[in-house]
């Protein structure tokens, strides 16, 4: 389903710690179905139903431009 434009809000989220796939799978589905991005910090694609249910990398989610800005900010902090 799509979110009507009048109800869309800019959403940004950053999760820096590893998570269980059970903790994030619903949110990832909602983010992607709303046409937003979900990007793992390690650059790996998100994949569910693996033997190890732990997602070892943090992630950022939201509109493409905000995801890009969050990733840049996180990477800058990591190099300081």
N, C-alpha and C positions, 0 to 999 in steps of 0.2 A: 504494500500500500504506500501511497505517497502522502506527504504532509502538505496540507494546503498552504500556499505562500503566506497567508495572513497569520498562520500559527507557527511558522518557522522562527526559530531563534538561533542566533549564533551560539554554538556550543563548542567549547574546547575542553579537552581533558588530557592530562598527562599522568601516566602511571609509571613510576620509575622502578618499582620493585617487581620481582617475579610474582606471577599469579597462577592459580589453578584455572584450567580452561572452563571449569564449571562456574567460576566467579565472573568470567568475562564473556562467555559465548552469547548470552542474550543481548548484552549491550553492544557487542560487535555486530550482531544481526540487525539491531535497530539502527546503528550508525550507518551501516552499508545500505540498508533499505531506504534510508533518508537521503541517499546520494552523497554521503560524507565519506571521509577517508579514515582508515584505521591502519597505522603504520607502526610496526615493531621497531624498537630502537636498534636492534642488531641487523636490521635490513632483511630478515627472513620473512617469507610469507606466513600469514596466520593459517594454521592447520589444526583441526580438531580431530578427536577420536583416535589419537595415537596411544600406544601402550603407556607412555609417560604423559600424564595429564597436566604436568606443570609447564607453564609457558615461562621460559627462563629469562625472557627479556621484558623490559618495560615497553610502553607504547604511547603514542599520541593519537588522538582522534578528533575529528571536527572537519570544518570546511578546508579545502586544499590549501588556501593561502594561510590560514591559521596553523595548520599542521606544519607547513614549511617553516613558518616563523618560530613555532615551538621547537622544532628539531634544530634549527640554527641556534636558538638560545641555549638549549640543553648541551649541544656540542661545544659551544663557546665556554660554558661553565665547566665542562669536563676537561678542557685544555688549560684552564687557569691554574 
